């Protein structure tokens, strides 16, 4: 995974989170999710939890496009957690 793709993962995740949590388009969906009262509402209602899974999916997508050898996949958890930490710093600033 190139550094360009890695650094694109952070703002992309932030944009998805902003759209989901503040977008008026998803207001009815958010209300529906809140009414579920189970693990799905925890996953989709918690910004921190959802950030982990969105980052996981985007990092996996980037890795599947760029990983050429099996040993490249050993770095996947490192990139995933680094992207999560970078996202936390990005949102605090």
C-alpha positions in Angstrom: 0.0 0.0 0.0 1.5 3.3 -1.0 1.6 6.2 1.4 -0.7 8.2 -0.9 -3.4 5.6 -0.5 -2.7 5.4 3.2 -3.1 9.2 3.6 -6.2 9.2 1.4 -7.9 6.7 3.8 -8.0 9.1 6.7 -9.9 12.0 5.0 -12.1 9.4 3.2 -13.1 7.9 6.5 -13.7 11.3 8.0 -15.9 12.2 5.1 -18.0 9.1 5.5 -18.4 9.7 9.3 -19.3 13.3 8.8 -21.9 12.4 6.1 -23.5 9.7 8.3 -23.6 11.6 11.6 -24.4 15.1 10.4 -25.9 14.8 6.9 -29.6 15.6 6.7 -30.0 12.9 4.0 -29.4 10.2 6.6 -31.4 11.7 9.4 -34.3 9.2 9.1 -31.8 6.3 8.8 -30.0 7.5 12.0 -33.4 7.7 13.9 -34.2 4.2 12.7 -30.8 2.8 13.7 -31.2 4.4 17.2 -34.5 2.6 17.7 -33.0 -0.9 17.2 -31.3 -1.0 20.6 -28.9 -3.9 19.7 -25.3 -4.4 18.5 -26.2 -2.8 15.2 -27.2 0.4 16.8 -24.1 0.4 18.9 -21.9 -0.1 15.8 -23.6 2.5 13.6 -24.3 5.0 16.4 -20.9 5.1 17.9 -18.5 7.3 15.9 -15.4 5.6 17.3 -16.7 2.1 16.6 -17.9 3.0 13.1 -14.6 4.6 12.3 -12.8 1.4 13.0 -14.9 -0.6 10.6 -14.9 2.0 7.8 -11.1 2.3 8.1 -10.9 -1.5 8.0 -12.9 -1.7 4.8 -11.0 1.2 3.1 -7.6 -0.2 4.1 -8.7 -3.7 2.9 -9.8 -2.2 -0.4 -6.5 -0.4 -0.8 -4.5 -3.4 0.1 -6.4 -5.7 -2.3 -5.6 -3.3 -5.1 -1.9 -2.9 -4.3 -0.6 -6.0 -2.5 1.5 -8.1 -4.8 3.0 -10.6 -2.5 1.7 -12.6 0.5 4.1 -10.9 2.8 2.6 -7.5 2.0 -0.6 -8.7 3.8 1.4 -9.0 7.0 1.5 -5.2 7.1 -2.3 -4.9 6.9 -3.0 -4.6 10.6 -0.2 -2.1 11.0 -1.7 0.1 8.2 -5.2 -0.3 9.6 -4.3 0.7 13.2 -2.1 3.5 11.9 -5.0 4.9 9.8 -7.3 4.7 12.9 -4.8 6.7 15.0 -4.2 9.2 12.2 -8.0 9.6 11.9 -8.2 10.3 15.7 -5.5 13.0 15.4 -7.2 14.4 12.3 -10.5 14.8 14.0 -9.0 16.4 17.1 -7.3 19.2 15.1 
